[in-house]
């Protein structure tokens, strides 16, 4: 009887150990995935910041490099632009979309495969072609796509706050 009890106890201990190992591995996998995800989140956030800087600078070369050929760019007042229209809108001393500054806040990044969804509050000071200053306070959704040369903006839609 003692021998049977010892075998049972050993088997039970092995089953408990195996269950703990399986559960622990299952819990560790999301932690590793989350760490990898955080790296991708940071890469997307860096791309968003680079786009913000290029928009304020009116940097044609940088804007063209960061934006997908099939861009759809929606403004909070309803205007839609493709890539060429978006870049032209921001480039040049009399560009209708010229910014003095842009501030992004409350940003979230959600990477799903080779796509990233970014939401943030967008505050900015615009300089109209006649020199008039206007302010923007809007909510923005970006869709970014991973390409061989990095994250590129595929779509953007804004709405008033």
C-alpha positions in Angstrom: 0.0 0.0 0.0 2.8 2.4 0.9 4.5 1.6 -2.5 1.2 2.3 -4.4 0.8 5.6 -2.5 4.4 6.6 -3.3 3.9 5.9 -7.0 0.6 7.8 -7.0 2.2 10.7 -5.2 5.1 10.8 -7.7 2.7 10.7 -10.7 0.5 13.3 -9.1 3.5 15.6 -8.5 4.7 15.0 -12.1 1.2 15.9 -13.4 1.1 19.1 -11.3 4.6 20.0 -12.5 3.6 19.4 -16.1 0.5 21.5 -15.7 2.4 24.3 -14.1 5.0 24.2 -16.9 2.3 24.3 -19.6 0.4 27.1 -17.9 3.6 29.0 -17.3 4.6 28.7 -21.0 1.2 29.8 -22.0 1.5 32.9 -19.8 5.0 33.6 -20.9 4.2 33.5 -24.6 1.9 36.6 -24.5 4.6 38.4 -22.4 7.2 37.7 -25.2 4.6 38.7 -27.8 3.9 41.9 -25.9 7.6 42.7 -25.7 7.9 42.3 -29.5 4.7 44.2 -30.0 6.1 47.1 -27.9 9.0 47.3 -30.3 6.7 47.6 -33.3 4.5 50.1 -31.4 7.7 52.2 -30.8 8.6 51.9 -34.5 5.2 53.1 -35.6 5.2 56.0 -33.0 8.6 57.0 -34.5 7.1 57.0 -38.0 4.2 59.2 -36.8 6.6 61.6 -35.2 8.7 61.8 -38.4 5.5 62.5 -40.3 4.6 65.3 -37.9 8.1 66.9 -38.3 7.9 66.6 -42.1 4.4 68.2 -42.2 5.6 71.2 -40.1 8.7 71.6 -42.3 6.8 71.1 -45.5 9.6 68.6 -46.5 8.5 67.3 -49.9 11.1 64.5 -50.1 10.3 63.2 -46.6 6.6 63.4 -47.1 6.8 61.4 -50.3 9.0 58.8 -48.7 6.6 58.3 -45.7 3.3 58.0 -47.5 1.9 55.1 -49.5 1.1 55.6 -53.2 -2.6 54.8 -52.5 -2.9 57.3 -49.7 -6.4 58.6 -48.8 -6.1 61.6 -46.5 -9.3 62.8 -44.9 -9.6 66.3 -43.3 -12.0 67.0 -40.4 -14.0 69.3 -42.7 -14.5 66.6 -45.3 -11.9 67.3 -47.9 -10.2 64.1 -49.2 -6.7 64.1 -50.8 -4.5 61.5 -52.6 -0.8 61.4 -52.1 0.1 64.1 -54.7 -2.6 66.5 -53.3 -1.5 65.9 -49.7 2.1 66.7 -50.4 1.3 69.7 -52.6 -1.0 71.0 -49.8 1.9 71.1 -47.4 4.9 72.2 -49.5 6.0 75.7 -50.4 5.8 79.1 -48.7 2.2 79.7 -49.8 1.0 76.2 -49.3 -2.6 76.2 -48.1 -1.8 73.6 -45.4 1.3 75.2 -43.9 1.8 74.7 -40.2 3.7 76.7 -37.6 3.4 73.8 -35.2 1.7 70.5 -34.6 1.3 68.8 -31.2 0.0 65.2 -30.9 -1.4 63.9 -27.6 -3.3 61.0 -26.2 -1.8 58.7 -28.8 -2.5 55.0 -29.0 -0.8 52.5 -31.3 -2.2 49.1 -32.1 -0.1 46.9 -34.4 -2.0 44.1 -36.2 0.3 42.1 -38.4 1.7 44.5 -41.0 -0.9 47.2 -40.3 -0.9 49.7 -37.5 -3.8 51.8 -36.2 -2.9 55.1 -34.6 -5.2 57.5 -32.8 -4.4 60.8 -31.3 -5.5 64.3 -30.7 -4.0 66.7 -33.2 -3.5 70.4 -32.2 -1.9 72.8 -34.6 -1.5 76.3 -35.8 -2.0 76.7 -39.5 -0.8 79.6 -41.7 -3.2 80.3 -44.5 -1.8 81.6 -47.8 -2.9 85.2 -46.9 -1.0 85.0 -43.6 -4.0 84.4 -41.4 -3.4 82.1 -38.5 -6.0 79.4 -37.6 -6.0 76.6 -35.0 -7.0 73.0 -35.3 -8.1 70.7 -32.5 -9.2 67.4 -34.0 -9.2 63.7 -33.4 -7.2 61.6 -36.0 -7.1 58.0 -37.0 -4.1 56.8 -39.1 -3.6 53.5 -40.8 0.0 52.6 -41.4 1.3 49.7 -43.5 4.6 47.9 -43.1 6.6 48.0 -46.3 10.1 46.6 -46.9 11.6 50.1 -46.3 9.5 50.8 -43.1 6.1 52.0 -42.0 4.1 54.1 -44.5 0.9 56.1 -44.0 -1.9 54.5 -46.0 -4.9 56.3 -44.7 -5.8 59.2 -42.3 -9.2 60.5 -41.2 -9.9 63.3 -38.9 -13.0 64.5 -37.1 -13.7 67.7 -35.1 -13.6 67.5 -31.3 
